[in-house]
Amino acid sequence: MYVKDISSKIRRTLTYKREQGQFIGSFAPYGYQIDQNIKYHLVIDEETVPVVCRIFELYAQGAGYRKIVQELNAQGILSPSAYKEKIGSKYTNCNADSSNSKGLWTQSTIVAILRNEM
């Protein structure tokens, strides 16, 4: 019973925080940073804004995921994992060992950004 009760309370608390607009993840999605002053609040990462805007512009113009990936990699823009490593984040990509991307942009990364999952 104790485990069920704790589980229910944790779910309720997390749901409440999400309803209040609080960010409950460990690492901010690409394009955002966790606010230094207000815990559970995200602020826009000014350094990555142009990249995110470019991704949406290309997609709106009809470019496919592969075309977007090719353009970002050709321009030498750091992928989200490489960017987080550059700024000293403790984030680690769990799929890095099994991936052939070697820190480059991938189609799945573009899909995640367009779906606002990253």
Secondary structure as UniProt FT lines:
FT   HELIX           2..19
FT   TURN            20..21
FT   TURN            30..31
FT   STRAND          32..34
FT   TURN            39..40
FT   STRAND          42..44
FT   TURN            46..48
FT   HELIX           49..60
FT   TURN            61..62
FT   HELIX           65..74
FT   TURN            75..76
FT   HELIX           80..86
FT   TURN            87..88
FT   TURN            94..98
FT   TURN            102..103
FT   HELIX           107..114
FT   TURN            115..116
//
